[in-house]
Amino acid sequence: MKEIIYTVRVEFGDCDPARIVWFPNFFRWIDASSRNFFVKCGVPPWHETEAATGMIGTPVVDTHARFVKTASYGDTLQIHTCIAEWRGKSFVQRHRIVREDDLIMECDEVRIFAARRGDDATGIRAVAIPEEIRRLCE
């Protein structure tokens, strides 16, 4: 299983008045780590996959997070991201956020590979996971 590490430095503006990371920022960083995972595995940018295959990206359809310890400004966090499970039209992407040896948060996301639904520019549909992308990410 391929694991890619994405590093984030927590800034003052990432924190709430108690000086701990405001929880939505973890999800913003996890989303960035998800895309970084695909880039580091060699998957082209989504605008290129859309032009070539019609696939527009990997939106989240379910998520489960567990917060273990707090983080604050000045901390350097590493987000360890991997694909924990491949399914037909979806996959489970696992993220573990650590500060040195401390587990800060863990999160599993179920994502789909999506394409536009017909001529409706706002609708999307799940598509089968392209074998080439799966190979690059294993």
C-alpha positions as CSV (number, residue, x, y, z in Angstrom):
1,M,0.0,0.0,0.0
2,K,1.5,3.3,-1.1
3,E,1.6,6.1,1.5
4,I,2.3,9.7,0.7
5,I,3.1,12.3,3.4
6,Y,1.9,15.9,3.1
7,T,3.4,18.4,5.5
8,V,1.5,21.4,7.0
9,R,2.8,24.1,9.3
10,V,0.0,25.4,11.6
11,E,-0.3,29.2,11.5
12,F,-1.9,31.5,14.0
13,G,-4.9,32.1,11.7
14,D,-5.6,28.3,11.6
15,C,-6.5,28.4,15.3
16,D,-9.5,29.4,17.4
17,P,-9.4,31.7,20.4
18,A,-8.2,28.8,22.6
19,R,-5.1,28.6,20.4
20,I,-6.0,25.1,19.0
21,V,-6.5,24.3,15.4
22,W,-10.1,25.1,14.4
23,F,-11.5,21.7,13.3
24,P,-12.6,22.6,9.7
25,N,-8.9,23.3,8.9
26,F,-8.1,19.6,9.4
27,F,-10.6,18.8,6.6
28,R,-9.1,21.5,4.4
29,W,-5.6,20.0,4.9
30,I,-6.9,16.4,4.4
31,D,-8.5,17.5,1.1
32,A,-5.2,19.0,0.0
33,S,-3.4,15.8,1.0
34,S,-5.9,13.7,-1.0
35,R,-5.0,15.6,-4.2
36,N,-1.3,15.6,-3.3
37,F,-1.6,11.8,-3.0
38,F,-2.8,11.5,-6.6
39,V,-0.2,14.0,-7.9
40,K,2.7,12.2,-6.2
41,C,1.4,8.9,-7.6
42,G,1.6,10.4,-11.2
43,V,-2.1,11.0,-11.8
44,P,-2.6,14.0,-14.1
45,P,-4.4,17.2,-12.9
46,W,-8.2,16.8,-12.9
47,H,-8.6,19.3,-15.8
48,E,-6.5,17.0,-17.9
49,T,-8.4,13.8,-16.9
50,E,-11.7,15.6,-17.7
51,A,-10.5,16.5,-21.2
52,A,-9.2,13.0,-21.8
53,T,-11.8,10.8,-20.1
54,G,-14.6,13.0,-18.8
55,M,-13.6,12.3,-15.1
56,I,-13.7,15.5,-13.1
57,G,-12.2,14.4,-9.7
58,T,-12.8,12.4,-6.5
59,P,-15.5,14.1,-4.4
60,V,-16.2,12.9,-0.8
61,V,-19.4,10.9,-0.3
62,D,-18.8,9.9,3.4
63,T,-16.3,10.7,6.1
64,H,-15.4,9.6,9.6
65,A,-12.9,11.4,11.8
66,R,-11.5,10.9,15.2
67,F,-9.7,13.7,17.0
68,V,-7.1,12.4,19.5
69,K,-4.9,15.4,20.5
70,T,-4.9,19.1,19.9
71,A,-2.5,21.0,17.7
72,S,-1.6,24.7,17.8
73,Y,0.3,27.4,15.9
74,G,3.9,26.7,15.3
75,D,3.3,22.9,15.0
76,T,4.4,21.0,12.0
77,L,1.9,18.3,11.1
78,Q,2.4,15.4,8.7
79,I,-0.6,13.9,7.0
80,H,0.0,10.3,6.0
81,T,-2.4,9.4,3.2
82,C,-3.1,6.1,1.5
83,I,-5.9,4.1,-0.2
84,A,-7.1,1.7,2.4
85,E,-9.7,0.0,0.2
86,W,-10.6,0.0,-3.5
87,R,-14.2,-0.6,-4.5
88,G,-16.0,-0.7,-7.9
89,K,-16.8,3.0,-8.1
90,S,-15.5,4.3,-4.8
91,F,-12.5,3.9,-2.6
92,V,-11.5,4.6,1.1
93,Q,-8.8,7.1,1.5
94,R,-7.2,7.0,5.0
95,H,-5.5,10.0,6.6
96,R,-3.4,10.0,9.8
97,I,-2.3,13.4,11.0
98,V,0.8,13.2,13.3
99,R,3.0,15.7,15.1
100,E,6.3,13.9,15.6
101,D,5.2,10.7,17.4
102,D,1.8,12.0,18.5
103,L,-1.4,11.0,16.6
104,I,-3.5,14.1,16.3
105,M,-6.3,12.9,14.2
106,E,-7.3,10.1,11.9
107,C,-9.9,10.2,9.2
108,D,-11.4,7.8,6.6
109,E,-13.1,9.3,3.6
110,V,-15.1,7.4,1.0
111,R,-14.6,9.1,-2.3
112,I,-15.9,8.4,-5.8
113,F,-14.4,8.9,-9.2
114,A,-16.9,11.3,-10.8
115,A,-17.9,12.5,-14.2
116,R,-20.6,15.0,-15.3
117,R,-24.1,13.7,-15.6
118,G,-25.1,14.1,-19.3
119,D,-25.5,17.7,-20.4
120,D,-26.3,18.8,-16.8
121,A,-23.2,20.8,-15.8
122,T,-24.2,20.6,-12.1
123,G,-24.9,16.9,-11.8
124,I,-22.3,14.2,-11.4
125,R,-22.2,10.5,-11.4
126,A,-19.9,7.8,-10.1
127,V,-17.8,6.0,-12.7
128,A,-15.7,2.9,-12.5
129,I,-12.2,3.5,-11.2
130,P,-9.8,3.7,-14.1
131,E,-7.4,0.7,-13.9
132,E,-4.4,2.9,-14.9
133,I,-5.1,5.3,-11.9
134,R,-5.5,2.3,-9.6
135,R,-2.1,0.9,-10.7
136,L,-0.4,4.2,-10.2
137,C,-1.7,4.5,-6.7
138,E,-1.1,0.9,-5.4
